[in-house]
Amino acid sequence: MQFNGTDAYVAEKDLTIAVNAAIRLERPLLVKGEPGTGKTELARQVAAALGLDLIEWHVKSTTKAQQGLYEYDAVSRLRDSQLGDERFNDISNYIRRGKLWEAFVSGRKTVLLIDEIDKADIEFPNDLLQELDRMEFFVYETGETIRAKNRPIVIITSNNEKELPDAFLRRCFFHFIRFPDADTLASIVEVHYPGIRKDLLRSALTRFFEIRDVPGLKKKPSTSEALDWIRLLVADNADPDDLRADPKNLLPKLHGALLKNEQDVHLFERLAFMARSGRG
């Protein structure tokens, strides 16, 4: 199995090397990077490129590792026993399979995405160490061991919101997706908007990187936000000259697609005010 990117996903050489190394080593691929750099989409494109099914587990702050294995609904079983329901006699009726269980028992190799693992409690990664390492787990309620029929390709994403345990990191192949440079971002835009006017693309990316470089910005616009912004510019048939930075009006055209909090909007307004006052 060899991943070389897809027509819908521009993967730099270092990223494809990381994906293929993780596949060969049969270790989870841990992908870090700022939000919007295509970490989640990577798993989808790896599955598409290799012709594999994708199983997605999106982690939340309340997610527990056990939920990825299975959950036992003791409350429903108790209720059914009180009602005389025959389902009560088979405990497996009250076992809900998690995403790892689905991946392990699949009849063919799959891609398992564990998305935004750093959102969960700090113990979450450690609680999955053995299951991801041995590719098996024990179901105490039924006394059965669930083993992977076909070892899945595991891709784990993190926005780097908190440090992950060393024991967990040792078991992963790591890759950090750097923010794309102007040429790479241009290639990504052209994949999504083929035939985009070159002058508009050039002006838009120049303005986009100027915005990202503004000191004091709380949230720099990401790749996905650049794509949304450029989509609006294309639909609006924007004039490339209108995108050039104006010291008297520094807020970019359609800035709501790029600036996602009031602090950053106020920052641009203050810079514009200082420029108009001759203090910038």
Backbone as CSV, one residue per row, in Angstrom:
resi,resn,N_x,N_y,N_z,CA_x,CA_y,CA_z,C_x,C_y,C_z
1,MET,0.842,-1.192,0.000,0.000,0.000,0.000,0.876,1.240,0.000
2,GLN,0.602,2.147,-0.931,1.422,3.347,-1.070,0.516,4.550,-1.275
3,PHE,0.657,5.541,-0.397,-0.131,6.773,-0.510,0.706,7.851,-1.167
4,ASN,0.165,8.445,-2.214,0.866,9.497,-2.935,0.015,10.745,-3.102
5,GLY,-0.967,10.921,-2.198,-1.882,12.041,-2.346,-3.005,11.670,-3.303
6,THR,-3.916,12.599,-3.511,-5.022,12.393,-4.447,-5.228,13.673,-5.251
7,ASP,-6.089,13.582,-6.243,-6.393,14.767,-7.041,-7.077,15.849,-6.215
8,ALA,-7.699,15.443,-5.108,-8.434,16.394,-4.272,-7.649,16.846,-3.046
9,TYR,-6.423,16.336,-2.876,-5.656,16.644,-1.671,-4.183,16.794,-2.038
10,VAL,-3.653,17.985,-1.839,-2.243,18.249,-2.133,-1.420,17.856,-0.910
11,ALA,-0.685,16.764,-1.023,0.137,16.271,0.083,1.606,16.497,-0.251
12,GLU,2.310,17.236,0.624,3.732,17.459,0.413,4.501,16.154,0.631
13,LYS,5.715,16.111,0.096,6.504,14.880,0.113,6.700,14.349,1.526
14,ASP,7.007,15.231,2.481,7.245,14.784,3.861,6.011,14.107,4.457
15,LEU,4.835,14.602,4.092,3.603,14.024,4.614,3.358,12.635,4.031
16,THR,3.561,12.473,2.736,3.357,11.146,2.127,4.372,10.142,2.684
17,ILE,5.591,10.603,2.944,6.601,9.726,3.549,6.134,9.267,4.929
18,ALA,5.586,10.202,5.707,5.109,9.873,7.056,3.968,8.868,7.008
19,VAL,3.010,9.074,6.109,1.880,8.151,5.990,2.364,6.752,5.642
20,ASN,3.235,6.671,4.660,3.695,5.357,4.206,4.597,4.677,5.238
21,ALA,5.355,5.481,5.990,6.191,4.911,7.050,5.315,4.312,8.150
22,ALA,4.250,5.020,8.529,3.340,4.511,9.562,2.654,3.232,9.102
23,ILE,2.305,3.168,7.826,1.670,1.960,7.291,2.639,0.778,7.351
24,ARG,3.892,1.020,6.959,4.877,-0.066,6.963,5.203,-0.537,8.381
25,LEU,5.298,0.417,9.309,5.626,0.081,10.696,4.427,-0.482,11.452
26,GLU,3.235,-0.313,10.872,1.981,-0.703,11.523,1.839,-0.011,12.881
27,ARG,2.139,1.284,12.871,1.977,2.123,14.052,0.993,3.247,13.744
28,PRO,0.312,3.756,14.773,-0.564,4.904,14.532,0.245,6.102,14.020
29,LEU,-0.340,6.852,13.106,0.266,8.085,12.639,-0.354,9.233,13.421
30,LEU,0.455,9.933,14.198,-0.011,11.090,14.956,0.301,12.339,14.148
31,VAL,-0.744,13.049,13.761,-0.586,14.247,12.928,-0.974,15.475,13.743
32,LYS,-0.029,16.381,13.899,-0.291,17.636,14.591,-0.216,18.793,13.599
33,GLY,-0.739,19.921,14.014,-0.725,21.117,13.179,-1.846,22.036,13.614
34,GLU,-1.753,23.295,13.238,-2.795,24.225,13.638,-4.116,23.859,12.965
35,PRO,-5.255,24.238,13.573,-6.555,23.901,12.977,-6.657,24.393,11.535
36,GLY,-7.307,23.583,10.705,-7.545,23.992,9.326,-6.448,23.663,8.347
37,THR,-5.470,22.829,8.754,-4.380,22.479,7.842,-4.594,21.125,7.163
38,GLY,-5.784,20.542,7.310,-6.106,19.334,6.552,-5.794,18.030,7.250
39,LYS,-5.704,18.048,8.584,-5.362,16.819,9.319,-6.484,15.783,9.221
40,THR,-7.706,16.210,9.495,-8.843,15.283,9.414,-9.054,14.802,7.983
41,GLU,-8.925,15.729,7.049,-9.124,15.375,5.642,-8.080,14.375,5.164
42,LEU,-6.902,14.396,5.771,-5.859,13.441,5.392,-6.359,12.009,5.518
43,ALA,-7.000,11.682,6.638,-7.490,10.317,6.838,-8.491,9.937,5.752
44,ARG,-9.363,10.863,5.420,-10.365,10.587,4.385,-9.701,10.339,3.033
45,GLN,-8.662,11.113,2.741,-7.999,10.971,1.453,-7.121,9.724,1.396
46,VAL,-6.535,9.340,2.526,-5.776,8.083,2.567,-6.719,6.913,2.286
47,ALA,-7.891,6.935,2.923,-8.872,5.871,2.687,-9.305,5.843,1.223
48,ALA,-9.564,7.021,0.662,-10.000,7.092,-0.736,-8.906,6.599,-1.682
49,ALA,-7.667,7.023,-1.423,-6.561,6.668,-2.312,-6.263,5.178,-2.285
50,LEU,-6.417,4.549,-1.107,-6.089,3.132,-0.966,-7.304,2.223,-1.139
51,GLY,-8.466,2.831,-1.384,-9.675,2.044,-1.589,-10.154,1.338,-0.338
52,LEU,-9.994,1.995,0.824,-10.362,1.382,2.098,-11.558,2.100,2.712
53,ASP,-12.283,1.401,3.568,-13.361,2.022,4.325,-12.771,2.908,5.415
54,LEU,-13.474,3.975,5.736,-13.032,4.909,6.773,-13.981,4.842,7.966
55,ILE,-13.426,4.684,9.151,-14.190,4.737,10.403,-13.696,5.953,11.183
56,GLU,-14.591,6.867,11.501,-14.216,8.124,12.142,-14.693,8.162,13.591
57,TRP,-13.770,8.479,14.483,-14.084,8.665,15.899,-13.692,10.090,16.269
58,HIS,-14.680,10.949,16.409,-14.421,12.354,16.724,-14.476,12.536,18.243
59,VAL,-13.353,12.904,18.811,-13.210,12.986,20.257,-13.711,14.340,20.760
60,LYS,-14.424,14.311,21.891,-14.892,15.519,22.563,-14.282,15.586,23.961
61,SER,-14.522,16.689,24.641,-13.950,16.855,25.987,-14.504,15.818,26.962
62,THR,-15.702,15.302,26.680,-16.331,14.327,27.578,-16.100,12.878,27.149
63,THR,-15.397,12.673,26.049,-15.202,11.320,25.529,-14.264,10.513,26.425
64,LYS,-14.629,9.267,26.689,-13.790,8.345,27.439,-13.252,7.270,26.508
65,ALA,-12.057,6.788,26.805,-11.431,5.777,25.956,-12.304,4.531,25.832
66,GLN,-12.981,4.158,26.909,-13.822,2.972,26.900,-14.886,3.030,25.814
67,GLN,-15.348,4.246,25.493,-16.382,4.394,24.465,-15.880,3.962,23.092
68,GLY,-14.587,4.017,22.886,-14.032,3.541,21.621,-14.033,2.035,21.514
69,LEU,-14.081,1.360,22.660,-14.119,-0.100,22.683,-15.568,-0.582,22.660
70,TYR,-16.284,-0.310,23.742,-17.704,-0.665,23.819,-18.292,-0.003,25.046
71,GLU,-19.613,0.010,25.111,-20.320,0.495,26.285,-21.386,-0.538,26.665
72,TYR,-21.501,-0.775,27.961,-22.488,-1.718,28.499,-23.641,-0.919,29.092
73,ASP,-24.842,-1.154,28.554,-26.024,-0.414,28.994,-26.736,-1.197,30.098
74,ALA,-26.218,-1.048,31.327,-26.773,-1.789,32.462,-28.169,-1.296,32.825
75,VAL,-28.433,-0.035,32.606,-29.742,0.531,32.953,-30.841,-0.103,32.106
76,SER,-30.599,-0.232,30.796,-31.604,-0.847,29.920,-31.821,-2.305,30.276
77,ARG,-30.739,-2.988,30.663,-30.885,-4.408,31.016,-31.712,-4.571,32.288
78,LEU,-31.478,-3.687,33.257,-32.253,-3.732,34.488,-33.726,-3.467,34.209
79,ARG,-33.988,-2.495,33.364,-35.379,-2.173,33.030,-36.050,-3.352,32.338
80,ASP,-35.340,-3.983,31.388,-35.920,-5.120,30.673,-36.167,-6.305,31.607
81,SER,-35.286,-6.474,32.590,-35.483,-7.576,33.535,-36.737,-7.347,34.363
82,GLN,-36.991,-6.110,34.725,-38.185,-5.782,35.507,-39.453,-5.943,34.689
83,LEU,-39.324,-5.743,33.366,-40.481,-5.862,32.474,-40.664,-7.280,31.946
84,GLY,-39.718,-8.168,32.265,-39.819,-9.547,31.796,-39.454,-9.716,30.336
85,ASP,-38.703,-8.793,29.795,-38.276,-8.880,28.392,-37.239,-9.983,28.231
86,GLU,-37.438,-10.859,27.227,-36.520,-11.983,27.014,-35.117,-11.529,26.595
87,ARG,-35.000,-10.313,26.084,-33.681,-9.793,25.715,-32.733,-9.799,26.905
88,PHE,-33.277,-9.717,28.096,-32.465,-9.663,29.312,-31.526,-10.857,29.437
89,ASN,-31.925,-12.013,28.913,-31.155,-13.240,29.085,-29.849,-13.246,28.283
90,ASP,-29.740,-12.391,27.295,-28.517,-12.322,26.475,-27.855,-10.969,26.703
91,ILE,-26.773,-10.973,27.469,-26.126,-9.710,27.850,-25.563,-8.961,26.638
92,SER,-25.283,-9.704,25.568,-24.727,-9.048,24.381,-25.706,-8.056,23.758
93,ASN,-26.994,-8.193,24.084,-27.988,-7.234,23.584,-27.775,-5.835,24.147
94,TYR,-26.969,-5.748,25.184,-26.780,-4.469,25.867,-25.352,-3.941,25.717
95,ILE,-24.630,-4.535,24.789,-23.264,-4.089,24.489,-23.303,-3.259,23.208
96,ARG,-22.882,-2.009,23.311,-22.812,-1.140,22.131,-21.358,-1.063,21.663
97,ARG,-21.120,-1.459,20.438,-19.763,-1.471,19.907,-19.246,-0.057,19.669
98,GLY,-17.959,0.129,20.000,-17.311,1.400,19.728,-16.587,1.376,18.388
99,LYS,-15.912,2.470,18.067,-15.253,2.593,16.762,-14.079,1.627,16.613
100,LEU,-13.336,1.382,17.690,-12.242,0.412,17.596,-12.792,-0.988,17.350
101,TRP,-13.871,-1.336,18.015,-14.497,-2.646,17.792,-14.904,-2.779,16.325
102,GLU,-15.529,-1.740,15.784,-15.928,-1.770,14.369,-14.729,-2.010,13.465
103,ALA,-13.636,-1.302,13.737,-12.442,-1.434,12.896,-11.820,-2.821,13.040
104,PHE,-11.817,-3.354,14.268,-11.170,-4.646,14.512,-11.917,-5.792,13.836
105,VAL,-13.233,-5.746,13.813,-13.997,-6.879,13.282,-14.380,-6.697,11.816
106,SER,-13.950,-5.612,11.225,-14.263,-5.407,9.810,-13.660,-6.533,8.975
107,GLY,-14.382,-6.931,7.966,-13.916,-8.008,7.111,-12.774,-7.618,6.199
108,ARG,-12.454,-6.332,6.148,-11.343,-5.863,5.321,-10.599,-4.760,6.055
109,LYS,-9.424,-4.459,5.584,-8.597,-3.423,6.208,-9.316,-2.078,6.131
110,THR,-9.202,-1.281,7.183,-9.868,0.015,7.231,-8.864,1.092,7.628
111,VAL,-9.296,2.331,7.469,-8.579,3.477,8.049,-9.404,3.940,9.242
112,LEU,-8.776,3.987,10.416,-9.440,4.437,11.636,-8.919,5.815,11.992
113,LEU,-9.801,6.791,11.978,-9.444,8.163,12.355,-9.861,8.414,13.800
114,ILE,-8.902,8.794,14.635,-9.189,9.270,15.996,-8.896,10.763,15.966
115,ASP,-9.953,11.544,15.888,-9.820,12.963,15.547,-9.795,13.851,16.788
116,GLU,-8.773,14.704,16.855,-8.620,15.694,17.931,-8.517,15.030,19.299
117,ILE,-7.546,14.157,19.420,-7.360,13.384,20.645,-7.034,14.282,21.830
118,ASP,-6.470,15.459,21.573,-6.081,16.355,22.658,-7.266,17.072,23.300
119,LYS,-8.470,16.881,22.772,-9.649,17.464,23.411,-10.036,16.718,24.684
120,ALA,-9.709,15.446,24.742,-10.141,14.605,25.857,-9.240,14.784,27.073
121,ASP,-9.598,14.110,28.139,-8.810,14.111,29.367,-7.394,13.615,29.090
122,ILE,-6.433,14.066,29.896,-5.027,13.730,29.683,-4.771,12.229,29.744
123,GLU,-5.614,11.480,30.465,-5.427,10.038,30.571,-5.982,9.273,29.374
124,PHE,-6.740,9.938,28.532,-7.384,9.287,27.397,-6.382,8.536,26.513
125,PRO,-5.280,9.180,26.062,-4.338,8.444,25.197,-3.738,7.216,25.885
126,ASN,-3.365,7.360,27.172,-2.782,6.221,27.889,-3.762,5.068,28.023
127,ASP,-5.050,5.393,28.125,-6.065,4.350,28.278,-6.247,3.521,27.004
128,LEU,-5.702,4.005,25.892,-5.805,3.271,24.629,-4.493,2.588,24.223
129,LEU,-3.462,2.732,25.057,-2.141,2.227,24.682,-2.158,0.754,24.310
130,GLN,-2.674,-0.072,25.221,-2.631,-1.511,25.007,-3.471,-1.927,23.811
131,GLU,-4.658,-1.329,23.670,-5.572,-1.706,22.580,-4.973,-1.372,21.214
132,LEU,-4.330,-0.207,21.115,-3.731,0.187,19.839,-2.433,-0.572,19.573
133,ASP,-1.756,-0.979,20.638,-0.495,-1.699,20.488,-0.735,-3.161,20.115
134,ARG,-1.607,-3.814,20.877,-1.866,-5.244,20.662,-2.990,-5.507,19.670
135,MET,-3.759,-4.463,19.369,-4.900,-4.601,18.467,-5.895,-5.652,18.977
136,GLU,-6.155,-5.586,20.280,-7.155,-6.454,20.883,-7.611,-5.854,22.206
137,PHE,-8.780,-6.284,22.661,-9.251,-5.897,23.985,-10.234,-6.948,24.490
138,PHE,-10.459,-6.929,25.796,-11.291,-7.936,26.459,-12.626,-7.321,26.855
139,VAL,-13.702,-8.041,26.576,-15.051,-7.609,26.957,-15.427,-8.378,28.218
140,TYR,-15.397,-7.693,29.346,-15.593,-8.371,30.633,-17.001,-8.953,30.780
141,GLU,-17.993,-8.266,30.242,-19.378,-8.700,30.423,-19.671,-10.015,29.710
142,THR,-19.020,-10.244,28.579,-19.281,-11.463,27.805,-18.124,-12.460,27.860
143,GLY,-16.969,-12.018,28.387,-15.827,-12.904,28.499,-15.122,-13.182,27.184
144,GLU,-15.339,-12.358,26.174,-14.709,-12.581,24.870,-13.588,-11.577,24.625
145,THR,-12.625,-11.979,23.822,-11.533,-11.098,23.404,-11.763,-10.705,21.946
146,ILE,-11.755,-9.410,21.698,-11.945,-8.896,20.342,-10.573,-8.591,19.758
147,ARG,-10.204,-9.311,18.704,-8.907,-9.108,18.051,-9.125,-8.583,16.637
148,ALA,-8.202,-7.765,16.200,-8.303,-7.199,14.859,-8.089,-8.287,13.810
149,LYS,-9.089,-8.455,12.941,-8.930,-9.396,11.836,-7.938,-8.850,10.814
150,ASN,-8.029,-7.562,10.581,-7.116,-6.868,9.682,-6.665,-5.592,10.396
151,ARG,-5.382,-5.467,10.651,-4.874,-4.327,11.411,-5.212,-3.030,10.680
152,PRO,-5.997,-2.137,11.295,-6.369,-0.901,10.611,-5.202,0.079,10.525
153,ILE,-5.265,0.968,9.551,-4.349,2.105,9.487,-4.935,3.175,10.409
154,VAL,-4.232,3.472,11.489,-4.749,4.402,12.492,-4.121,5.778,12.288
155,ILE,-4.967,6.775,12.098,-4.505,8.159,11.974,-5.122,8.962,13.112
156,ILE,-4.262,9.579,13.910,-4.682,10.333,15.083,-4.322,11.800,14.868
157,THR,-5.275,12.691,15.076,-4.985,14.112,14.895,-4.983,14.840,16.233
158,SER,-4.203,15.906,16.286,-4.119,16.744,17.485,-3.887,18.186,17.060
159,ASN,-4.605,19.101,17.713,-4.396,20.533,17.484,-3.362,21.114,18.438
160,ASN,-2.689,20.220,19.173,-1.612,20.636,20.075,-2.122,21.485,21.235
161,GLU,-3.371,21.252,21.645,-3.931,22.033,22.746,-3.360,21.598,24.089
162,LYS,-2.916,20.352,24.186,-2.260,19.892,25.410,-1.223,18.836,25.048
163,GLU,-0.236,18.671,25.912,0.810,17.688,25.686,0.250,16.277,25.826
164,LEU,0.716,15.384,24.988,0.310,13.987,25.061,1.363,13.193,25.828
165,PRO,0.965,12.128,26.517,1.909,11.358,27.354,3.043,10.749,26.531
166,ASP,4.233,10.693,27.136,5.410,10.149,26.449,5.205,8.709,26.017
167,ALA,4.556,7.908,26.885,4.344,6.492,26.554,3.498,6.353,25.301
168,PHE,2.556,7.248,25.139,1.709,7.219,23.949,2.501,7.662,22.714
169,LEU,3.291,8.729,22.878,4.071,9.248,21.746,5.068,8.214,21.236
170,ARG,5.628,7.411,22.142,6.616,6.408,21.718,6.019,5.375,20.780
171,ARG,4.723,5.172,20.859,4.082,4.143,20.049,3.547,4.681,18.721
172,CYS,3.757,5.964,18.459,3.231,6.584,17.244,4.357,7.012,16.307
173,PHE,4.040,7.090,15.034,4.906,7.785,14.078,4.353,9.199,13.987
174,PHE,5.213,10.190,14.134,4.765,11.572,14.290,5.031,12.401,13.031
175,HIS,4.056,13.268,12.720,4.287,14.241,11.654,3.576,15.549,12.005
176,PHE,4.276,16.649,11.823,3.695,17.977,12.036,3.437,18.611,10.670
177,ILE,2.174,18.943,10.400,1.830,19.591,9.131,2.080,21.088,9.275
178,ARG,3.112,21.560,8.631,3.411,22.988,8.666,2.409,23.750,7.809
179,PHE,2.208,25.005,8.157,1.303,25.794,7.339,1.907,25.927,5.944
180,PRO,1.108,25.719,4.899,1.662,25.719,3.540,2.231,27.075,3.143
181,ASP,3.291,27.039,2.343,3.815,28.293,1.799,2.909,28.756,0.664
182,ALA,3.239,29.909,0.077,2.354,30.510,-0.930,2.165,29.602,-2.143
183,ASP,3.236,28.951,-2.588,3.123,28.086,-3.776,2.242,26.875,-3.492
184,THR,2.446,26.265,-2.318,1.635,25.097,-1.966,0.179,25.487,-1.785
185,LEU,-0.062,26.623,-1.125,-1.437,27.071,-0.928,-2.094,27.399,-2.269
186,ALA,-1.327,27.931,-3.190,-1.863,28.200,-4.530,-2.294,26.896,-5.198
187,SER,-1.494,25.846,-5.032,-1.856,24.542,-5.611,-3.127,24.000,-4.973
188,ILE,-3.267,24.193,-3.654,-4.463,23.732,-2.955,-5.691,24.482,-3.459
189,VAL,-5.559,25.786,-3.632,-6.681,26.597,-4.122,-7.085,26.145,-5.518
190,GLU,-6.108,25.887,-6.373,-6.409,25.511,-7.758,-7.077,24.139,-7.840
191,VAL,-6.804,23.267,-6.843,-7.502,21.983,-6.792,-8.986,22.209,-6.532
192,HIS,-9.295,23.147,-5.630,-10.680,23.412,-5.257,-11.389,24.313,-6.258
193,TYR,-10.655,25.231,-6.870,-11.260,26.186,-7.803,-10.458,26.217,-9.103
194,PRO,-10.561,25.137,-9.863,-9.797,25.088,-11.125,-10.226,26.216,-12.055
195,GLY,-9.245,26.812,-12.704,-9.537,27.904,-13.633,-9.632,29.267,-12.989
196,ILE,-9.318,29.371,-11.681,-9.369,30.665,-11.011,-8.408,31.634,-11.698
197,ARG,-8.815,32.883,-11.808,-7.975,33.888,-12.459,-6.652,34.035,-11.714
198,LYS,-5.560,34.021,-12.464,-4.235,34.076,-11.851,-4.024,35.380,-11.098
199,ASP,-4.517,36.490,-11.635,-4.299,37.769,-10.958,-5.069,37.831,-9.643
200,LEU,-6.279,37.257,-9.628,-7.060,37.233,-8.394,-6.399,36.324,-7.362
201,LEU,-5.938,35.158,-7.803,-5.277,34.223,-6.891,-4.034,34.856,-6.294
202,ARG,-3.235,35.504,-7.126,-1.996,36.116,-6.644,-2.277,37.216,-5.622
203,SER,-3.236,38.080,-5.928,-3.564,39.178,-5.013,-4.175,38.652,-3.714
204,ALA,-5.036,37.637,-3.835,-5.695,37.083,-2.655,-4.674,36.442,-1.710
205,LEU,-3.734,35.674,-2.269,-2.757,35.013,-1.407,-1.784,36.017,-0.800
206,THR,-1.423,37.048,-1.558,-0.558,38.105,-1.002,-1.234,38.758,0.192
207,ARG,-2.526,39.092,0.022,-3.273,39.734,1.115,-3.465,38.759,2.275
208,PHE,-3.712,37.508,1.968,-3.927,36.506,3.015,-2.691,36.378,3.908
209,PHE,-1.512,36.270,3.311,-0.304,36.119,4.113,0.056,37.407,4.843
210,GLU,-0.303,38.556,4.287,-0.126,39.813,5.023,-0.954,39.808,6.297
211,ILE,-2.179,39.304,6.185,-3.070,39.244,7.346,-2.508,38.289,8.395
212,ARG,-2.042,37.124,7.963,-1.480,36.148,8.913,-0.263,36.703,9.643
213,ASP,0.458,37.622,9.010,1.695,38.151,9.600,1.467,39.355,10.503
214,VAL,0.220,39.799,10.656,-0.048,40.963,11.514,0.271,40.591,12.969
215,PRO,1.168,41.343,13.624,1.512,41.032,15.021,0.297,41.197,15.938
216,GLY,0.181,40.313,16.894,-0.888,40.411,17.874,-2.181,39.732,17.491
217,LEU,-2.202,39.078,16.335,-3.420,38.393,15.897,-3.678,37.202,16.813
218,LYS,-4.884,37.115,17.362,-5.215,36.040,18.296,-5.370,34.709,17.571
219,LYS,-6.058,34.716,16.438,-6.251,33.495,15.652,-5.911,33.774,14.195
220,LYS,-4.806,33.234,13.760,-4.425,33.404,12.365,-5.370,32.601,11.478
221,PRO,-5.801,33.167,10.353,-6.677,32.413,9.446,-5.959,31.178,8.905
222,SER,-6.719,30.090,8.757,-6.155,28.805,8.358,-6.367,28.558,6.870
223,THR,-5.899,27.391,6.435,-6.087,26.997,5.039,-7.568,26.928,4.679
224,SER,-8.371,26.322,5.543,-9.795,26.189,5.237,-10.458,27.567,5.153
225,GLU,-10.022,28.492,5.990,-10.589,29.845,5.942,-10.131,30.589,4.689
226,ALA,-8.907,30.327,4.260,-8.444,30.913,3.001,-9.304,30.420,1.836
227,LEU,-9.636,29.121,1.847,-10.467,28.567,0.779,-11.868,29.175,0.787
228,ASP,-12.439,29.345,1.976,-13.766,29.968,2.073,-13.732,31.402,1.545
229,TRP,-12.697,32.139,1.943,-12.568,33.545,1.540,-12.424,33.666,0.027
230,ILE,-11.550,32.835,-0.533,-11.317,32.899,-1.975,-12.563,32.454,-2.744
231,ARG,-13.293,31.521,-2.187,-14.563,31.106,-2.816,-15.514,32.296,-2.925
232,LEU,-15.580,33.093,-1.865,-16.439,34.281,-1.888,-15.929,35.315,-2.889
233,LEU,-14.604,35.467,-2.955,-14.024,36.427,-3.902,-14.331,36.025,-5.341
234,VAL,-14.240,34.722,-5.608,-14.543,34.225,-6.957,-16.018,34.461,-7.279
235,ALA,-16.896,34.139,-6.330,-18.336,34.328,-6.550,-18.684,35.798,-6.728
236,ASP,-17.925,36.672,-6.048,-18.167,38.115,-6.102,-17.475,38.776,-7.282
237,ASN,-16.712,37.962,-8.037,-15.923,38.483,-9.172,-15.099,39.692,-8.715
238,ALA,-14.401,39.506,-7.598,-13.666,40.607,-6.969,-12.556,41.131,-7.864
239,ASP,-12.306,42.425,-7.759,-11.211,43.080,-8.460,-9.942,42.875,-7.643
240,PRO,-8.894,42.299,-8.234,-7.655,42.071,-7.473,-7.111,43.334,-6.815
241,ASP,-7.313,44.495,-7.464,-6.807,45.738,-6.887,-7.497,46.080,-5.573
242,ASP,-8.738,45.607,-5.396,-9.472,45.899,-4.166,-8.909,45.142,-2.968
243,LEU,-8.062,44.150,-3.222,-7.548,43.321,-2.129,-6.243,43.849,-1.556
244,ARG,-5.652,44.831,-2.218,-4.383,45.365,-1.732,-4.590,46.116,-0.421
245,ALA,-3.623,45.976,0.459,-3.736,46.584,1.778,-3.811,48.105,1.670
246,ASP,-4.833,48.667,2.283,-5.012,50.117,2.343,-4.797,50.541,3.794
247,PRO,-3.755,51.348,4.077,-3.469,51.714,5.469,-4.618,52.421,6.160
248,LYS,-5.545,52.996,5.380,-6.671,53.700,5.984,-7.867,52.781,6.223
249,ASN,-7.806,51.605,5.634,-8.903,50.648,5.825,-8.315,49.240,5.773
250,LEU,-7.718,48.824,6.871,-6.954,47.588,6.880,-7.819,46.339,6.936
251,LEU,-9.104,46.494,7.276,-9.960,45.315,7.294,-10.093,44.746,5.883
252,PRO,-9.765,43.476,5.704,-9.847,42.902,4.353,-11.290,42.778,3.875
253,LYS,-11.455,42.765,2.568,-12.764,42.560,1.960,-13.320,41.213,2.413
254,LEU,-14.604,41.200,2.795,-15.263,39.975,3.266,-14.496,39.355,4.440
255,HIS,-14.070,40.205,5.359,-13.179,39.770,6.427,-13.808,38.744,7.370
256,GLY,-15.137,38.627,7.351,-15.794,37.665,8.227,-15.409,36.222,7.935
257,ALA,-14.881,35.954,6.734,-14.429,34.603,6.400,-13.045,34.312,6.966
258,LEU,-12.313,35.382,7.350,-10.934,35.220,7.801,-10.741,35.486,9.285
259,LEU,-11.402,36.526,9.787,-11.238,36.926,11.179,-12.422,36.391,11.971
260,LYS,-12.149,35.554,12.976,-13.215,34.809,13.637,-13.448,35.215,15.094
261,ASN,-12.923,36.365,15.503,-13.246,36.865,16.836,-13.124,38.383,16.851
262,GLU,-13.832,38.994,17.792,-13.911,40.461,17.819,-12.579,41.112,18.154
263,GLN,-11.712,40.392,18.898,-10.410,40.972,19.227,-9.592,41.250,17.981
264,ASP,-9.615,40.305,17.027,-8.831,40.496,15.809,-9.445,41.574,14.917
265,VAL,-10.781,41.649,14.872,-11.426,42.725,14.112,-11.051,44.078,14.711
266,HIS,-11.093,44.183,16.043,-10.727,45.437,16.712,-9.266,45.771,16.483
267,LEU,-8.398,44.754,16.409,-6.980,44.994,16.136,-6.807,45.683,14.787
268,PHE,-7.489,45.191,13.767,-7.383,45.809,12.445,-7.982,47.214,12.453
269,GLU,-9.064,47.404,13.182,-9.678,48.733,13.267,-8.751,49.719,13.960
270,ARG,-8.050,49.272,15.005,-7.104,50.159,15.696,-5.935,50.515,14.801
271,LEU,-5.424,49.517,14.056,-4.318,49.790,13.145,-4.726,50.790,12.066
272,ALA,-5.965,50.639,11.564,-6.469,51.576,10.559,-6.602,52.974,11.148
273,PHE,-7.097,53.070,12.385,-7.262,54.359,13.046,-5.911,55.040,13.234
274,MET,-4.914,54.275,13.655,-3.574,54.824,13.842,-2.996,55.320,12.526
275,ALA,-3.264,54.555,11.427,-2.763,54.969,10.109,-3.403,56.259,9.658
276,ARG,-4.718,56.379,9.888,-5.424,57.619,9.485,-4.989,58.799,10.325
277,SER,-4.588,58.532,11.567,-4.177,59.611,12.456,-2.712,59.976,12.287
278,GLY,-2.037,59.232,11.420,-0.633,59.515,11.167,0.279,59.003,12.248
279,ARG,-0.220,58.034,13.059,0.585,57.498,14.152,1.107,56.101,13.848
280,GLY,0.724,55.532,12.706,1.140,54.191,12.362,2.381,54.216,11.500
